[in-house]
């Protein structure tokens, strides 16, 4: 089983929640290729988790926990918690998409 290096969230069509939109003071979310970065280089992106929590009204600690569990693979399909907000992409250390649980 390959180690996960990144967890990305591609917003639903039209980005209705504004996950990739600039904040009121010009702040920008951590993103790559049209996706919100929730984890990068094997580490949880606190900024990405805070950004998501602010936009969807979730507790940031809960989001960080789900992302950490997704990276550690300590719970099968934990990443599915984010599917209501868009498409979750999980990448291994070689940048290849990881499918399945």
N, C-alpha and C positions, 0 to 999 in steps of 0.2 A: 504494500500500500504506500503510495507516494505521499510525502509530506506536503501539507498545504502551505502555500506562501502568501496567497491573497484571497480575500473575499470581497467581491464587488457587487453592487446592486444597481442594475439598470432600471431606471424608473419606468412605470407603466407609460404607455403611449401618451404623449402630450405633457408628461411630467406635471400632472395635476396637483401633486403635493409640493411642487417646487423644490425637489431634492437637489437639483443642480443649479437653481437660480441664485443669483447674488443676494446677499443679505441687505438689510436696510442701510447699513453704513458702508456697503461695498465689499463686505467679507465674501469670500468665495469658498465653496465646499471643497474638500479634498476629492478630486476626481481624476479619472483617466479614461480616455476613449468613451466618453458619454456615460460613465458609471461612477456612482458614489463609492469611495474607498472605505470599507469597514475594517479591513486588515491588509497589511502590506509587509513584505519581507518577513512573514511569519509572526508579526506582532499586531495586536489590536490597535486600530487607529482611534485614539480617544476623540480626536477632533471629528472624525467621520461619525462616530457613535453619538456624540453630543449633537451634531448637526441633524442626524436622523431623529433622535429623541425630540428635539425642538420642533421638527416638522410634523411628526406623527403623534406627539403627545404621550410617548412611552417614557418610562423611567430609564435614564441613561445606564444605570448599573445593570438593568435587565438586558439591554441591548449588548453591552460589553460582555456580559456573561454568555449570551447566545453566540456571539462572535468567537469568544474564547473556546467554547465547547465545539464550535464548528471547526476551528483550527486544530484542536486537540483530538477531534473525532471521538470525544468521550461520550457522545450521545448521537445515535443514528438520526439523521435527518433534522437536526436542530436548526439548520439553515432554512428549513421550510417556514419557520416563523416569520421570515421577511418576505415571503412570496406575495403577500397581499399588497406590498408596496412596489413590486416589480420583479424582474428576473434576477435571480442570484447566480453569479458566476464564481466558481471556485477554481483557482489556478494552483498548479503544483510549482515546485521550485524551478522547473524548466519552462514555465509560462504556458503549459498545456492545461486545457480545461479538464477538471475532474468531474466525472458523472457518477450517478448513483448515490447511495447512502453514505 
